[in-house]
Amino acid sequence: MEQCPVVQIISDIESIQTKCWAWRAQGATVALVPTMGYFHAGHISLMSWARDHTDKVVVSLFVNPTQFGPGEDLEAYPRDPERDAAMAREAGVDALFAPDTGAMYAPESSTWVGVEGLDQRLCGRSRPGHFRGVATVVAKLFNLTAPHLAVFGRKDWQQLVIVRRMARDLNFPTQVVGRPTVREHDGLAVSSRNVYLDPHHRAQAPNLYRGLQLAASLVEEGLRRSDEIRARVRDFYGRTIPDGEEDYLELVHPGRLEPMEELEGEAVLAVAYRLGKARLIDNIRISLDD
Ligand code: PAF
């Protein structure tokens, strides 16, 4: 049987920096896959893509406290570091960087990265401070691992847009790559937080994506106005996700995240829904150019 290579588990700031810079000095290309752990098929697809496109793959595993608001699920966030290490090894990851909070944030840390404007839209409205925490930790991870590529899932579209803007504005020599959302057989976007869904809510959850697909087919039929498209999707959600509560459903410009009244060129229809203990997000890219 073929042996999987050993994944190095590193928790120390100096060691990860030394390792990544040594790889660079040897001429190796490095990819970073930032995660908060509790790996699923979505994470593995990012790691596999990175494996196929660079010489060395670093996965960070850090449940970042600064991106959780008061009353959010920081304590409850699902964790299984041993299983994660085994999965990372299977996926051919070279180093798993798993620092503790004290290592990532020095005492009296007071420097923040904010991506103004973009961080106020969509999830930013109901999760104030969330994207400041994300941008800060991702900037720190970029500094620690000096990656040529950093790979993110497109399920968190706003996060991807914000990280891209942050990398460009701060001149990180890192290409930010967005990879397609991985879905369960019934269309539900895979997420570590899906474990919060009880069976009753799990049965309703795939309708979130079906509503987005409905929007795409309405556009194919000729609908262009955002309010009309969203009214039809809301009607569908009302019937098929009766226990859910909308946080937002917005048609936005894919790069600026500004709401669009009328579809032109390309747009993203993004949704966030509370369903039982879970807050689900998803999106679909809609293009008139296709
Ligand atoms: O998407 C996530 O898991 C997190 O927001 C990230 C990018 C790892 C930053 O903590």
py3Dmol code that shows the C-alpha trace and the ligand (Angstrom):
import py3Dmol

protein = """\
ATOM      1  CA  MET A   1       0.000   0.000   0.000  1.00  0.00           C
ATOM      2  CA  GLU A   2       1.258   3.489  -0.835  1.00  0.00           C
ATOM      3  CA  GLN A   3       2.368   5.419   2.262  1.00  0.00           C
ATOM      4  CA  CYS A   4       1.059   8.985   2.684  1.00  0.00           C
ATOM      5  CA  PRO A   5       3.838  11.451   3.417  1.00  0.00           C
ATOM      6  CA  VAL A   6       4.042  12.803   6.942  1.00  0.00           C
ATOM      7  CA  VAL A   7       2.474  16.185   7.550  1.00  0.00           C
ATOM      8  CA  GLN A   8       4.504  18.370   9.869  1.00  0.00           C
ATOM      9  CA  ILE A   9       2.394  19.949  12.600  1.00  0.00           C
ATOM     10  CA  ILE A  10       3.827  23.311  13.603  1.00  0.00           C
ATOM     11  CA  SER A  11       2.414  25.518  16.334  1.00  0.00           C
ATOM     12  CA  ASP A  12       5.231  27.952  16.667  1.00  0.00           C
ATOM     13  CA  ILE A  13       5.446  31.298  14.815  1.00  0.00           C
ATOM     14  CA  GLU A  14       9.221  31.278  14.248  1.00  0.00           C
ATOM     15  CA  SER A  15       9.232  27.685  13.000  1.00  0.00           C
ATOM     16  CA  ILE A  16       6.540  28.206  10.360  1.00  0.00           C
ATOM     17  CA  GLN A  17       8.205  31.394   9.156  1.00  0.00           C
ATOM     18  CA  THR A  18      11.619  29.732   8.961  1.00  0.00           C
ATOM     19  CA  LYS A  19      10.203  26.728   7.110  1.00  0.00           C
ATOM     20  CA  CYS A  20       8.265  28.749   4.533  1.00  0.00           C
ATOM     21  CA  TRP A  21      11.142  31.131   3.869  1.00  0.00           C
ATOM     22  CA  ALA A  22      13.525  28.167   3.505  1.00  0.00           C
ATOM     23  CA  TRP A  23      11.190  26.630   0.903  1.00  0.00           C
ATOM     24  CA  ARG A  24      11.106  29.923  -0.962  1.00  0.00           C
ATOM     25  CA  ALA A  25      14.899  30.210  -0.817  1.00  0.00           C
ATOM     26  CA  GLN A  26      15.156  26.712  -2.355  1.00  0.00           C
ATOM     27  CA  GLY A  27      12.997  27.945  -5.247  1.00  0.00           C
ATOM     28  CA  ALA A  28       9.850  26.078  -4.206  1.00  0.00           C
ATOM     29  CA  THR A  29       6.414  27.623  -4.753  1.00  0.00           C
ATOM     30  CA  VAL A  30       4.236  27.733  -1.637  1.00  0.00           C
ATOM     31  CA  ALA A  31       0.450  27.699  -1.276  1.00  0.00           C
ATOM     32  CA  LEU A  32      -1.459  28.592   1.877  1.00  0.00           C
ATOM     33  CA  VAL A  33      -4.917  27.216   2.614  1.00  0.00           C
ATOM     34  CA  PRO A  34      -6.255  29.185   5.609  1.00  0.00           C
ATOM     35  CA  THR A  35      -8.850  27.273   7.652  1.00  0.00           C
ATOM     36  CA  MET A  36     -10.479  27.096  11.043  1.00  0.00           C
ATOM     37  CA  GLY A  37     -10.308  23.296  10.964  1.00  0.00           C
ATOM     38  CA  TYR A  38     -12.991  20.615  11.267  1.00  0.00           C
ATOM     39  CA  PHE A  39     -12.166  19.655   7.722  1.00  0.00           C
ATOM     40  CA  HIS A  40     -14.759  18.646   5.171  1.00  0.00           C
ATOM     41  CA  ALA A  41     -14.793  17.984   1.436  1.00  0.00           C
ATOM     42  CA  GLY A  42     -14.594  21.730   0.712  1.00  0.00           C
ATOM     43  CA  HIS A  43     -11.310  22.091   2.613  1.00  0.00           C
ATOM     44  CA  ILE A  44      -9.913  18.962   0.995  1.00  0.00           C
ATOM     45  CA  SER A  45     -10.717  20.280  -2.483  1.00  0.00           C
ATOM     46  CA  LEU A  46      -8.752  23.484  -1.691  1.00  0.00           C
ATOM     47  CA  MET A  47      -5.811  21.441  -0.411  1.00  0.00           C
ATOM     48  CA  SER A  48      -5.866  19.156  -3.473  1.00  0.00           C
ATOM     49  CA  TRP A  49      -5.978  22.121  -5.822  1.00  0.00           C
ATOM     50  CA  ALA A  50      -3.039  23.687  -3.969  1.00  0.00           C
ATOM     51  CA  ARG A  51      -1.178  20.352  -4.090  1.00  0.00           C
ATOM     52  CA  ASP A  52      -1.586  20.282  -7.888  1.00  0.00           C
ATOM     53  CA  HIS A  53      -0.422  23.878  -8.402  1.00  0.00           C
ATOM     54  CA  THR A  54       2.493  24.444  -6.019  1.00  0.00           C
ATOM     55  CA  ASP A  55       5.497  22.569  -4.657  1.00  0.00           C
ATOM     56  CA  LYS A  56       4.613  23.025  -0.983  1.00  0.00           C
ATOM     57  CA  VAL A  57       1.223  23.305   0.724  1.00  0.00           C
ATOM     58  CA  VAL A  58       0.719  24.871   4.138  1.00  0.00           C
ATOM     59  CA  VAL A  59      -2.688  24.619   5.787  1.00  0.00           C
ATOM     60  CA  SER A  60      -3.381  26.871   8.747  1.00  0.00           C
ATOM     61  CA  LEU A  61      -5.762  25.596  11.399  1.00  0.00           C
ATOM     62  CA  PHE A  62      -6.736  28.386  13.754  1.00  0.00           C
ATOM     63  CA  VAL A  63     -10.143  29.243  15.180  1.00  0.00           C
ATOM     64  CA  ASN A  64      -9.586  32.960  15.085  1.00  0.00           C
ATOM     65  CA  PRO A  65     -11.272  34.637  18.066  1.00  0.00           C
ATOM     66  CA  THR A  66     -11.138  38.133  16.601  1.00  0.00           C
ATOM     67  CA  GLN A  67     -13.622  37.301  13.845  1.00  0.00           C
ATOM     68  CA  PHE A  68     -16.317  36.117  16.278  1.00  0.00           C
ATOM     69  CA  GLY A  69     -18.682  38.657  17.775  1.00  0.00           C
ATOM     70  CA  PRO A  70     -20.144  38.567  21.297  1.00  0.00           C
ATOM     71  CA  GLY A  71     -22.734  35.786  21.512  1.00  0.00           C
ATOM     72  CA  GLU A  72     -21.384  34.022  18.406  1.00  0.00           C
ATOM     73  CA  ASP A  73     -20.189  30.412  18.398  1.00  0.00           C
ATOM     74  CA  LEU A  74     -16.469  30.774  19.253  1.00  0.00           C
ATOM     75  CA  GLU A  75     -16.634  28.279  22.141  1.00  0.00           C
ATOM     76  CA  ALA A  76     -18.988  25.888  20.348  1.00  0.00           C
ATOM     77  CA  TYR A  77     -17.154  25.991  16.997  1.00  0.00           C
ATOM     78  CA  PRO A  78     -16.604  22.312  16.041  1.00  0.00           C
ATOM     79  CA  ARG A  79     -13.063  21.059  16.527  1.00  0.00           C
ATOM     80  CA  ASP A  80     -11.304  17.744  15.873  1.00  0.00           C
ATOM     81  CA  PRO A  81      -7.561  18.412  15.478  1.00  0.00           C
ATOM     82  CA  GLU A  82      -6.544  14.745  15.316  1.00  0.00           C
ATOM     83  CA  ARG A  83      -8.949  13.935  12.516  1.00  0.00           C
ATOM     84  CA  ASP A  84      -7.875  17.162  10.758  1.00  0.00           C
ATOM     85  CA  ALA A  85      -4.215  16.129  10.919  1.00  0.00           C
ATOM     86  CA  ALA A  86      -5.027  12.721   9.425  1.00  0.00           C
ATOM     87  CA  MET A  87      -7.074  14.313   6.626  1.00  0.00           C
ATOM     88  CA  ALA A  88      -4.354  16.875   5.875  1.00  0.00           C
ATOM     89  CA  ARG A  89      -1.843  14.041   5.636  1.00  0.00           C
ATOM     90  CA  GLU A  90      -4.096  12.132   3.224  1.00  0.00           C
ATOM     91  CA  ALA A  91      -4.437  15.297   1.130  1.00  0.00           C
ATOM     92  CA  GLY A  92      -0.646  15.558   0.778  1.00  0.00           C
ATOM     93  CA  VAL A  93      -0.250  18.717   2.862  1.00  0.00           C
ATOM     94  CA  ASP A  94       3.360  19.492   3.803  1.00  0.00           C
ATOM     95  CA  ALA A  95       2.776  21.541   6.947  1.00  0.00           C
ATOM     96  CA  LEU A  96      -0.203  22.084   9.206  1.00  0.00           C
ATOM     97  CA  PHE A  97       0.216  25.343  11.080  1.00  0.00           C
ATOM     98  CA  ALA A  98      -1.867  25.133  14.254  1.00  0.00           C
ATOM     99  CA  PRO A  99      -0.905  27.945  16.621  1.00  0.00           C
ATOM    100  CA  ASP A 100      -2.703  28.751  19.848  1.00  0.00           C
ATOM    101  CA  THR A 101      -4.276  32.141  20.399  1.00  0.00           C
ATOM    102  CA  GLY A 102      -1.408  33.400  22.548  1.00  0.00           C
ATOM    103  CA  ALA A 103       1.063  32.638  19.762  1.00  0.00           C
ATOM    104  CA  MET A 104      -0.994  34.375  17.070  1.00  0.00           C
ATOM    105  CA  TYR A 105      -1.893  37.446  19.097  1.00  0.00           C
ATOM    106  CA  ALA A 106       0.873  38.846  21.282  1.00  0.00           C
ATOM    107  CA  PRO A 107      -0.305  40.400  24.564  1.00  0.00           C
ATOM    108  CA  GLU A 108      -1.739  43.876  23.957  1.00  0.00           C
ATOM    109  CA  SER A 109      -2.030  43.279  20.212  1.00  0.00           C
ATOM    110  CA  SER A 110      -3.609  46.455  18.891  1.00  0.00           C
ATOM    111  CA  THR A 111      -2.977  46.498  15.151  1.00  0.00           C
ATOM    112  CA  TRP A 112      -5.894  45.767  12.854  1.00  0.00           C
ATOM    113  CA  VAL A 113      -6.470  45.451   9.140  1.00  0.00           C
ATOM    114  CA  GLY A 114      -9.782  46.879   7.972  1.00  0.00           C
ATOM    115  CA  VAL A 115     -11.052  46.757   4.400  1.00  0.00           C
ATOM    116  CA  GLU A 116     -13.341  49.740   4.606  1.00  0.00           C
ATOM    117  CA  GLY A 117     -16.589  49.795   2.692  1.00  0.00           C
ATOM    118  CA  LEU A 118     -16.567  46.165   1.597  1.00  0.00           C
ATOM    119  CA  ASP A 119     -16.675  45.109   5.257  1.00  0.00           C
ATOM    120  CA  GLN A 120     -19.960  46.954   5.842  1.00  0.00           C
ATOM    121  CA  ARG A 121     -21.929  45.072   3.201  1.00  0.00           C
ATOM    122  CA  LEU A 122     -23.791  41.708   3.319  1.00  0.00           C
ATOM    123  CA  CYS A 123     -22.515  39.728   6.351  1.00  0.00           C
ATOM    124  CA  GLY A 124     -20.729  42.836   7.644  1.00  0.00           C
ATOM    125  CA  ARG A 125     -24.072  44.348   8.689  1.00  0.00           C
ATOM    126  CA  SER A 126     -25.077  41.545  11.031  1.00  0.00           C
ATOM    127  CA  ARG A 127     -21.521  40.608  12.052  1.00  0.00           C
ATOM    128  CA  PRO A 128     -19.810  43.923  12.903  1.00  0.00           C
ATOM    129  CA  GLY A 129     -16.056  43.508  13.287  1.00  0.00           C
ATOM    130  CA  HIS A 130     -16.072  40.084  11.634  1.00  0.00           C
ATOM    131  CA  PHE A 131     -14.158  41.086   8.515  1.00  0.00           C
ATOM    132  CA  ARG A 132     -11.684  43.166  10.479  1.00  0.00           C
ATOM    133  CA  GLY A 133     -10.836  39.949  12.339  1.00  0.00           C
ATOM    134  CA  VAL A 134     -10.647  37.958   9.100  1.00  0.00           C
ATOM    135  CA  ALA A 135      -8.484  40.520   7.261  1.00  0.00           C
ATOM    136  CA  THR A 136      -6.166  40.860  10.246  1.00  0.00           C
ATOM    137  CA  VAL A 137      -5.585  37.147  10.726  1.00  0.00           C
ATOM    138  CA  VAL A 138      -5.183  36.523   6.991  1.00  0.00           C
ATOM    139  CA  ALA A 139      -2.622  39.345   6.761  1.00  0.00           C
ATOM    140  CA  LYS A 140      -0.748  37.777   9.674  1.00  0.00           C
ATOM    141  CA  LEU A 141      -0.876  34.352   7.999  1.00  0.00           C
ATOM    142  CA  PHE A 142       0.437  35.863   4.752  1.00  0.00           C
ATOM    143  CA  ASN A 143       3.326  37.421   6.682  1.00  0.00           C
ATOM    144  CA  LEU A 144       4.081  34.142   8.422  1.00  0.00           C
ATOM    145  CA  THR A 145       3.950  31.854   5.398  1.00  0.00           C
ATOM    146  CA  ALA A 146       4.854  34.196   2.490  1.00  0.00           C
ATOM    147  CA  PRO A 147       2.714  32.189   0.093  1.00  0.00           C
ATOM    148  CA  HIS A 148       2.801  32.536  -3.690  1.00  0.00           C
ATOM    149  CA  LEU A 149      -0.850  31.433  -3.734  1.00  0.00           C
ATOM    150  CA  ALA A 150      -3.569  31.522  -1.095  1.00  0.00           C
ATOM    151  CA  VAL A 151      -6.650  29.411  -1.722  1.00  0.00           C
ATOM    152  CA  PHE A 152     -10.164  30.224  -0.485  1.00  0.00           C
ATOM    153  CA  GLY A 153     -13.623  28.809  -1.154  1.00  0.00           C
ATOM    154  CA  ARG A 154     -16.166  30.845  -3.105  1.00  0.00           C
ATOM    155  CA  LYS A 155     -18.938  30.006  -0.629  1.00  0.00           C
ATOM    156  CA  ASP A 156     -17.690  32.949   1.478  1.00  0.00           C
ATOM    157  CA  TRP A 157     -17.778  35.263  -1.523  1.00  0.00           C
ATOM    158  CA  GLN A 158     -17.505  38.439   0.546  1.00  0.00           C
ATOM    159  CA  GLN A 159     -14.494  37.049   2.417  1.00  0.00           C
ATOM    160  CA  LEU A 160     -12.796  36.216  -0.884  1.00  0.00           C
ATOM    161  CA  VAL A 161     -13.426  39.723  -2.258  1.00  0.00           C
ATOM    162  CA  ILE A 162     -12.163  41.334   0.960  1.00  0.00           C
ATOM    163  CA  VAL A 163      -9.006  39.211   1.104  1.00  0.00           C
ATOM    164  CA  ARG A 164      -8.273  39.985  -2.564  1.00  0.00           C
ATOM    165  CA  ARG A 165      -8.654  43.708  -1.929  1.00  0.00           C
ATOM    166  CA  MET A 166      -6.514  43.512   1.208  1.00  0.00           C
ATOM    167  CA  ALA A 167      -3.740  41.622  -0.636  1.00  0.00           C
ATOM    168  CA  ARG A 168      -3.784  44.159  -3.459  1.00  0.00           C
ATOM    169  CA  ASP A 169      -3.941  47.249  -1.219  1.00  0.00           C
ATOM    170  CA  LEU A 170      -1.143  46.052   1.075  1.00  0.00           C
ATOM    171  CA  ASN A 171       1.003  44.757  -1.811  1.00  0.00           C
ATOM    172  CA  PHE A 172       1.246  41.179  -0.633  1.00  0.00           C
ATOM    173  CA  PRO A 173       3.080  39.169  -3.312  1.00  0.00           C
ATOM    174  CA  THR A 174       0.348  36.554  -3.074  1.00  0.00           C
ATOM    175  CA  GLN A 175      -2.211  35.548  -5.663  1.00  0.00           C
ATOM    176  CA  VAL A 176      -5.587  34.977  -4.000  1.00  0.00           C
ATOM    177  CA  VAL A 177      -7.391  32.082  -5.678  1.00  0.00           C
ATOM    178  CA  GLY A 178     -11.125  31.406  -5.289  1.00  0.00           C
ATOM    179  CA  ARG A 179     -12.295  27.835  -5.810  1.00  0.00           C
ATOM    180  CA  PRO A 180     -15.832  26.543  -6.434  1.00  0.00           C
ATOM    181  CA  THR A 181     -18.158  25.707  -3.572  1.00  0.00           C
ATOM    182  CA  VAL A 182     -18.343  21.998  -2.806  1.00  0.00           C
ATOM    183  CA  ARG A 183     -21.889  20.733  -2.259  1.00  0.00           C
ATOM    184  CA  GLU A 184     -23.577  17.754  -0.664  1.00  0.00           C
ATOM    185  CA  HIS A 185     -25.496  15.417  -2.988  1.00  0.00           C
ATOM    186  CA  ASP A 186     -28.637  17.550  -2.426  1.00  0.00           C
ATOM    187  CA  GLY A 187     -26.954  20.877  -3.153  1.00  0.00           C
ATOM    188  CA  LEU A 188     -26.283  22.136   0.385  1.00  0.00           C
ATOM    189  CA  ALA A 189     -22.919  23.913   0.478  1.00  0.00           C
ATOM    190  CA  VAL A 190     -20.569  21.965   2.747  1.00  0.00           C
ATOM    191  CA  SER A 191     -19.631  23.874   5.883  1.00  0.00           C
ATOM    192  CA  SER A 192     -18.205  23.019   9.298  1.00  0.00           C
ATOM    193  CA  ARG A 193     -21.271  24.719  10.770  1.00  0.00           C
ATOM    194  CA  ASN A 194     -23.701  22.293   9.072  1.00  0.00           C
ATOM    195  CA  VAL A 195     -23.293  20.125  12.206  1.00  0.00           C
ATOM    196  CA  TYR A 196     -25.546  22.655  13.963  1.00  0.00           C
ATOM    197  CA  LEU A 197     -28.514  21.578  11.780  1.00  0.00           C
ATOM    198  CA  ASP A 198     -30.906  19.098  13.363  1.00  0.00           C
ATOM    199  CA  PRO A 199     -32.504  16.570  10.943  1.00  0.00           C
ATOM    200  CA  HIS A 200     -35.633  18.675  10.482  1.00  0.00           C
ATOM    201  CA  HIS A 201     -33.665  21.790   9.550  1.00  0.00           C
ATOM    202  CA  ARG A 202     -31.152  19.770   7.541  1.00  0.00           C
ATOM    203  CA  ALA A 203     -34.048  18.660   5.318  1.00  0.00           C
ATOM    204  CA  GLN A 204     -34.965  22.299   4.586  1.00  0.00           C
ATOM    205  CA  ALA A 205     -31.393  23.573   4.147  1.00  0.00           C
ATOM    206  CA  PRO A 206     -30.787  22.448   0.508  1.00  0.00           C
ATOM    207  CA  ASN A 207     -33.583  24.792  -0.563  1.00  0.00           C
ATOM    208  CA  LEU A 208     -31.250  27.701   0.050  1.00  0.00           C
ATOM    209  CA  TYR A 209     -29.254  26.766  -3.052  1.00  0.00           C
ATOM    210  CA  ARG A 210     -32.363  25.713  -4.971  1.00  0.00           C
ATOM    211  CA  GLY A 211     -33.664  29.268  -4.495  1.00  0.00           C
ATOM    212  CA  LEU A 212     -30.445  30.649  -5.982  1.00  0.00           C
ATOM    213  CA  GLN A 213     -30.759  28.264  -8.919  1.00  0.00           C
ATOM    214  CA  LEU A 214     -34.347  29.428  -9.370  1.00  0.00           C
ATOM    215  CA  ALA A 215     -33.030  33.002  -9.623  1.00  0.00           C
ATOM    216  CA  ALA A 216     -30.545  31.943 -12.312  1.00  0.00           C
ATOM    217  CA  SER A 217     -33.336  30.311 -14.329  1.00  0.00           C
ATOM    218  CA  LEU A 218     -35.540  33.413 -13.951  1.00  0.00           C
ATOM    219  CA  VAL A 219     -32.697  35.463 -15.413  1.00  0.00           C
ATOM    220  CA  GLU A 220     -32.464  32.999 -18.291  1.00  0.00           C
ATOM    221  CA  GLU A 221     -36.172  33.571 -18.880  1.00  0.00           C
ATOM    222  CA  GLY A 222     -35.534  37.319 -19.107  1.00  0.00           C
ATOM    223  CA  LEU A 223     -36.051  38.741 -15.595  1.00  0.00           C
ATOM    224  CA  ARG A 224     -33.578  41.535 -14.860  1.00  0.00           C
ATOM    225  CA  ARG A 225     -34.879  43.570 -11.925  1.00  0.00           C
ATOM    226  CA  SER A 226     -33.325  42.661  -8.583  1.00  0.00           C
ATOM    227  CA  ASP A 227     -36.538  43.287  -6.591  1.00  0.00           C
ATOM    228  CA  GLU A 228     -38.548  40.988  -8.894  1.00  0.00           C
ATOM    229  CA  ILE A 229     -35.943  38.224  -8.810  1.00  0.00           C
ATOM    230  CA  ARG A 230     -35.611  38.445  -5.034  1.00  0.00           C
ATOM    231  CA  ALA A 231     -39.390  38.482  -4.507  1.00  0.00           C
ATOM    232  CA  ARG A 232     -39.688  35.200  -6.406  1.00  0.00           C
ATOM    233  CA  VAL A 233     -36.817  33.631  -4.435  1.00  0.00           C
ATOM    234  CA  ARG A 234     -38.285  34.867  -1.121  1.00  0.00           C
ATOM    235  CA  ASP A 235     -41.600  33.334  -2.032  1.00  0.00           C
ATOM    236  CA  PHE A 236     -39.826  30.022  -2.701  1.00  0.00           C
ATOM    237  CA  TYR A 237     -37.923  30.240   0.605  1.00  0.00           C
ATOM    238  CA  GLY A 238     -41.126  31.041   2.502  1.00  0.00           C
ATOM    239  CA  ARG A 239     -42.647  27.806   1.215  1.00  0.00           C
ATOM    240  CA  THR A 240     -39.595  25.544   1.439  1.00  0.00           C
ATOM    241  CA  ILE A 241     -37.642  26.865   4.458  1.00  0.00           C
ATOM    242  CA  PRO A 242     -40.560  27.629   6.796  1.00  0.00           C
ATOM    243  CA  ASP A 243     -38.350  27.546   9.921  1.00  0.00           C
ATOM    244  CA  GLY A 244     -35.735  29.884   8.472  1.00  0.00           C
ATOM    245  CA  GLU A 245     -35.268  33.604   8.881  1.00  0.00           C
ATOM    246  CA  GLU A 246     -33.620  35.758   6.240  1.00  0.00           C
ATOM    247  CA  ASP A 247     -30.573  37.789   7.205  1.00  0.00           C
ATOM    248  CA  TYR A 248     -30.132  39.102   3.667  1.00  0.00           C
ATOM    249  CA  LEU A 249     -30.798  38.225   0.047  1.00  0.00           C
ATOM    250  CA  GLU A 250     -28.992  40.638  -2.250  1.00  0.00           C
ATOM    251  CA  LEU A 251     -27.990  40.935  -5.869  1.00  0.00           C
ATOM    252  CA  VAL A 252     -24.590  42.629  -5.823  1.00  0.00           C
ATOM    253  CA  HIS A 253     -21.726  43.620  -8.061  1.00  0.00           C
ATOM    254  CA  PRO A 254     -19.215  40.718  -7.823  1.00  0.00           C
ATOM    255  CA  GLY A 255     -16.194  42.905  -7.006  1.00  0.00           C
ATOM    256  CA  ARG A 256     -17.607  45.973  -5.255  1.00  0.00           C
ATOM    257  CA  LEU A 257     -20.472  44.150  -3.509  1.00  0.00           C
ATOM    258  CA  GLU A 258     -22.767  47.140  -4.129  1.00  0.00           C
ATOM    259  CA  PRO A 259     -26.445  46.241  -4.542  1.00  0.00           C
ATOM    260  CA  MET A 260     -27.623  46.211  -8.165  1.00  0.00           C
ATOM    261  CA  GLU A 261     -31.166  47.296  -9.006  1.00  0.00           C
ATOM    262  CA  GLU A 262     -31.021  45.810 -12.444  1.00  0.00           C
ATOM    263  CA  LEU A 263     -28.831  42.960 -13.635  1.00  0.00           C
ATOM    264  CA  GLU A 264     -26.068  44.058 -16.003  1.00  0.00           C
ATOM    265  CA  GLY A 265     -23.039  42.002 -17.022  1.00  0.00           C
ATOM    266  CA  GLU A 266     -22.146  39.948 -13.996  1.00  0.00           C
ATOM    267  CA  ALA A 267     -23.605  39.808 -10.511  1.00  0.00           C
ATOM    268  CA  VAL A 268     -23.631  37.639  -7.423  1.00  0.00           C
ATOM    269  CA  LEU A 269     -26.865  36.733  -5.706  1.00  0.00           C
ATOM    270  CA  ALA A 270     -25.857  36.225  -2.079  1.00  0.00           C
ATOM    271  CA  VAL A 271     -27.973  34.891   0.751  1.00  0.00           C
ATOM    272  CA  ALA A 272     -27.649  34.427   4.505  1.00  0.00           C
ATOM    273  CA  TYR A 273     -30.331  32.575   6.422  1.00  0.00           C
ATOM    274  CA  ARG A 274     -30.730  31.583  10.038  1.00  0.00           C
ATOM    275  CA  LEU A 275     -32.082  28.080  10.393  1.00  0.00           C
ATOM    276  CA  GLY A 276     -32.265  26.663  13.905  1.00  0.00           C
ATOM    277  CA  LYS A 277     -28.817  27.033  15.465  1.00  0.00           C
ATOM    278  CA  ALA A 278     -27.098  27.521  12.104  1.00  0.00           C
ATOM    279  CA  ARG A 279     -26.502  30.628  10.054  1.00  0.00           C
ATOM    280  CA  LEU A 280     -26.108  29.474   6.460  1.00  0.00           C
ATOM    281  CA  ILE A 281     -24.582  31.483   3.636  1.00  0.00           C
ATOM    282  CA  ASP A 282     -24.472  30.728  -0.061  1.00  0.00           C
ATOM    283  CA  ASN A 283     -24.280  32.539  -3.380  1.00  0.00           C
ATOM    284  CA  ILE A 284     -24.556  32.070  -7.113  1.00  0.00           C
ATOM    285  CA  ARG A 285     -22.795  33.972  -9.838  1.00  0.00           C
ATOM    286  CA  ILE A 286     -25.140  35.184 -12.537  1.00  0.00           C
ATOM    287  CA  SER A 287     -23.788  36.381 -15.859  1.00  0.00           C
ATOM    288  CA  LEU A 288     -25.560  37.837 -18.850  1.00  0.00           C
ATOM    289  CA  ASP A 289     -22.400  37.239 -20.863  1.00  0.00           C
ATOM    290  CA  ASP A 290     -22.596  33.410 -20.689  1.00  0.00           C
TER     291      ASP A 290
END
"""
ligand_1 = """\
10
PAF
O -12.954 30.920 6.130
C -12.398 30.660 7.223
O -12.334 29.513 7.655
C -11.800 31.798 8.033
O -12.570 32.948 7.939
C -10.326 32.079 7.701
C -10.161 32.553 6.263
C -9.509 30.841 7.909
C -9.768 33.180 8.604
O -9.832 32.802 9.946
"""
view = py3Dmol.view(width=600, height=400)
view.addModel(protein, "pdb")
view.setStyle({"model": 0}, {"cartoon": {"style": "trace"}})
view.addModel(ligand_1, "xyz")
view.setStyle({"model": 1}, {"stick": {}})
view.zoomTo()
view.show()
